[in-house]
Amino acid sequence: MDASTDYVARMDADRDGRVSLAEYQDWLSYAFTRMDADRDGVLASSELPGGRGKPVSLADHRQTVAERFARQDRNRDGYLDAQELLAPPQ
């Protein structure tokens, strides 16, 4: 298994060989979930790196991730393959 295939496999929860929006959001929300110490779905300033910044809700975070997904989904099929995942976002 090469590095790009391995990268897809780690995100690909249903093992269909491609990454859906939900899988992408779940993967990229892992750090959010870990930082949300009080589990209220919002990263307060005190939970953000450096202890400052504007609070961020999980919904806002997932929306930002969805926008990144859309930019990376170059063929507009609703999934990311290894090539799309490894390409720099536009």
trRosetta pair geometry for C-beta under 8 A, 3 or more apart (Angstrom, degrees):
i j d omega theta_ij theta_ji phi_ij phi_ji
1 5 4.9 -128 -166 92 84 122
1 6 5.1 107 136 -64 116 88
1 9 7.1 -17 -166 -11 143 150
2 5 5.1 90 55 14 72 104
2 6 6.9 -135 99 -7 34 93
3 6 5.6 -57 -146 38 30 114
3 7 6.3 36 154 -26 65 103
4 7 5.6 -48 -149 29 33 115
4 8 6.8 32 152 -15 63 101
4 82 3.8 86 154 -176 108 123
4 83 7.4 39 -176 -64 145 44
4 85 7.3 147 -158 71 87 111
4 86 5.4 -50 -119 -43 109 141
5 8 5.8 -53 -153 37 34 110
5 9 6.2 38 149 -23 66 108
5 82 5.9 -38 -75 -85 47 146
6 9 5.4 -54 -145 35 32 116
6 10 6.6 37 155 -25 64 100
7 10 6.1 -51 -155 26 29 111
7 11 7.2 11 154 -3 60 107
7 82 6.6 113 65 -131 105 86
7 85 6.0 177 120 120 123 141
7 86 7.0 109 69 -69 158 95
8 11 6.2 -72 -157 45 34 100
8 12 5.5 33 154 -31 73 121
8 17 7.1 26 141 -169 135 44
8 18 7.1 -43 -165 -113 124 27
8 19 6.0 -132 -145 -37 78 106
8 80 7.8 -157 -117 109 96 87
8 81 6.9 -12 -105 -167 142 44
8 82 4.9 -78 -38 -78 128 82
8 85 6.2 180 -80 8 82 156
9 12 5.5 -57 -129 35 28 116
9 15 7.8 27 -141 -117 75 73
10 27 7.4 98 122 -129 88 130
11 19 4.7 10 112 -113 126 125
11 23 5.3 102 158 149 87 108
11 24 6.4 30 -176 -91 134 53
11 27 4.5 -33 -123 -63 93 156
11 85 7.7 -179 24 -119 150 146
12 15 5.7 101 131 -91 107 32
12 16 6.6 -145 -169 41 113 58
12 17 6.7 56 -145 -64 156 9
12 18 6.8 114 -113 65 116 19
12 19 5.7 -100 -80 -82 75 72
12 23 6.3 29 -111 -175 33 156
13 23 5.1 -159 8 -116 101 105
13 26 7.0 8 -37 74 140 149
14 20 7.7 29 21 0 122 122
14 23 7.4 -107 6 -74 89 130
17 81 7.8 4 143 -123 81 86
18 79 4.0 30 152 168 129 135
18 80 6.6 156 -173 69 81 40
18 81 5.6 -46 -117 -86 92 68
19 23 4.9 -132 -158 90 74 125
19 24 5.3 92 152 -62 114 90
19 27 7.8 -39 -151 1 127 143
19 79 6.2 137 65 -168 44 77
19 80 4.4 -26 63 59 105 95
19 81 7.7 179 18 -77 84 22
19 85 6.6 76 22 -74 142 124
20 23 4.7 97 51 8 76 102
20 24 6.9 -138 95 -5 39 89
20 78 7.1 0 -136 146 76 86
20 79 5.8 -42 -89 -107 53 82
21 24 5.6 -59 -148 38 30 113
21 25 6.2 28 156 -17 66 107
21 66 6.1 37 -163 -121 117 84
21 69 5.3 108 -119 145 80 164
21 78 7.0 -64 -25 -172 103 75
22 25 5.8 -54 -144 39 30 110
22 26 6.2 31 156 -20 64 107
23 26 5.8 -54 -145 37 29 111
23 27 6.3 29 156 -19 64 108
24 27 5.9 -55 -146 36 27 110
24 28 6.2 6 162 -1 64 113
24 65 6.5 174 128 162 95 111
24 69 5.0 122 101 -97 158 122
24 80 6.4 81 -75 13 131 132
25 28 6.2 -68 -140 49 26 97
25 29 5.8 24 160 -23 65 117
25 62 4.9 43 -155 -142 125 91
25 65 4.9 130 -111 104 72 139
25 66 6.6 4 -79 -63 117 78
25 69 7.5 -51 -53 -40 80 141
26 29 5.8 -63 -141 37 24 110
26 30 7.6 54 154 -51 56 80
27 30 6.4 -28 -174 -19 34 111
28 31 7.7 -37 -178 22 47 97
28 65 4.9 162 85 -124 138 133
29 32 4.8 -52 -161 39 65 121
29 33 5.9 68 142 -26 83 100
29 58 6.9 57 -149 -152 124 95
29 61 6.4 114 -112 121 91 126
29 62 6.4 0 -78 -82 129 86
29 65 7.1 -81 -55 -27 86 162
30 33 5.9 -59 -154 34 28 111
30 34 6.5 24 153 -15 64 108
31 34 5.6 -56 -148 38 35 111
31 35 6.2 28 157 -16 69 109
32 35 6.0 -65 -149 40 27 105
32 36 6.2 29 155 -27 66 109
32 43 6.5 -103 -150 -48 81 123
32 56 7.8 -101 -130 106 112 118
32 58 6.2 129 146 -112 139 80
32 61 5.2 98 -99 162 154 170
33 36 5.8 -53 -144 28 29 113
33 58 8.0 52 -76 -112 71 121
35 43 5.7 19 112 -116 117 117
35 47 5.2 117 156 165 91 101
35 48 7.3 60 168 -95 139 35
36 39 5.7 97 127 -92 104 34
36 40 6.9 -147 -176 40 109 57
36 41 6.8 43 -153 -73 150 15
36 42 7.2 121 -129 63 110 28
36 43 5.8 -94 -86 -81 79 72
36 47 6.3 52 -105 179 37 157
36 58 7.4 -10 -70 -65 154 107
37 47 5.6 -156 7 -110 98 113
38 44 7.7 28 24 0 124 122
38 47 7.8 -111 10 -68 89 136
41 57 6.1 19 140 -158 87 81
41 58 4.5 -81 -161 5 79 119
41 59 7.5 35 169 -16 115 83
42 55 5.4 15 174 177 109 116
42 56 7.0 162 -158 82 63 37
42 57 5.0 -33 -101 -101 80 65
42 58 7.2 -97 -69 -15 40 75
43 47 4.6 -131 -157 91 74 119
43 48 5.5 96 150 -68 116 81
43 55 6.2 173 85 -154 57 63
43 56 4.7 2 49 55 107 89
43 57 7.9 -156 18 -78 69 19
43 61 7.8 78 1 -54 118 133
44 47 5.0 90 52 7 70 103
44 48 7.5 -128 98 -15 38 88
44 55 5.3 -19 -118 -108 42 107
45 48 5.8 -53 -153 21 35 115
45 51 6.6 48 145 168 79 50
45 52 5.4 2 -172 -133 106 35
45 53 5.7 167 -127 55 75 54
45 54 7.4 -12 -84 -99 89 8
45 55 6.2 -69 -40 -64 67 75
46 51 5.5 3 -132 -146 48 81
48 51 6.7 150 70 -100 73 11
48 52 6.6 -86 79 68 118 23
48 53 4.4 -92 115 46 165 122
48 55 8.0 -142 -36 -104 122 42
48 56 7.4 100 -86 10 116 108
49 53 7.9 39 57 -6 64 140
50 53 7.0 89 72 -24 110 106
53 56 7.8 -12 125 -24 115 103
56 60 5.6 -127 -165 80 74 124
56 61 5.6 81 154 -59 114 97
57 60 4.5 97 57 6 83 100
57 61 6.9 -144 96 -5 45 86
58 61 5.4 -53 -147 37 34 115
58 62 6.2 33 155 -19 67 105
59 62 5.9 -54 -145 38 29 108
59 63 6.4 33 152 -22 62 105
60 63 5.6 -53 -149 34 33 114
60 64 6.5 35 152 -19 65 103
61 64 5.8 -55 -153 34 31 112
61 65 6.5 29 150 -16 65 106
62 65 5.5 -52 -147 39 35 114
62 66 6.3 42 150 -25 65 103
63 66 5.5 -50 -148 32 33 115
63 67 6.6 34 152 -20 63 101
64 67 5.8 -51 -153 32 33 111
64 68 6.7 32 149 -16 64 104
65 68 5.6 -53 -151 36 35 113
65 69 6.3 43 148 -25 66 103
66 69 5.4 -48 -147 32 34 117
66 70 6.5 37 153 -22 64 101
67 70 5.7 -49 -151 31 33 113
67 71 6.8 32 151 -17 63 103
68 71 5.8 -56 -154 36 34 110
68 72 6.4 25 152 -13 67 110
68 89 5.7 -46 -156 -123 86 151
69 72 5.9 -65 -148 42 30 106
69 73 6.1 30 155 -26 68 109
69 80 6.8 -110 -149 -43 83 123
70 73 5.8 -51 -140 31 29 111
71 89 5.0 63 106 -165 127 94
71 90 5.3 -159 180 60 108 70
72 80 5.8 10 119 -109 117 123
72 84 5.1 107 159 167 88 95
72 85 6.9 57 171 -95 138 36
72 87 6.7 153 -144 70 85 99
72 89 5.5 -58 -68 -106 91 83
72 90 8.0 152 -80 17 47 77
73 76 5.8 95 131 -91 102 34
73 77 6.9 -143 -173 41 106 58
73 78 6.7 46 -155 -79 149 13
73 79 7.1 120 -125 62 110 24
73 80 6.0 -98 -88 -77 76 77
73 84 6.2 41 -105 -170 36 149
74 84 5.6 -156 11 -112 97 103
74 87 7.2 11 -33 62 132 158
75 84 7.5 -100 10 -73 91 131
80 84 4.4 -135 -151 93 79 123
80 85 5.0 100 152 -62 122 84
81 84 5.3 91 48 14 65 102
81 85 7.0 -127 100 -7 30 94
82 85 5.7 -58 -144 37 30 112
82 86 6.1 15 163 -10 66 113
83 86 6.3 -66 -145 43 24 101
83 87 6.4 31 156 -32 63 108
84 87 5.8 -50 -144 23 30 114
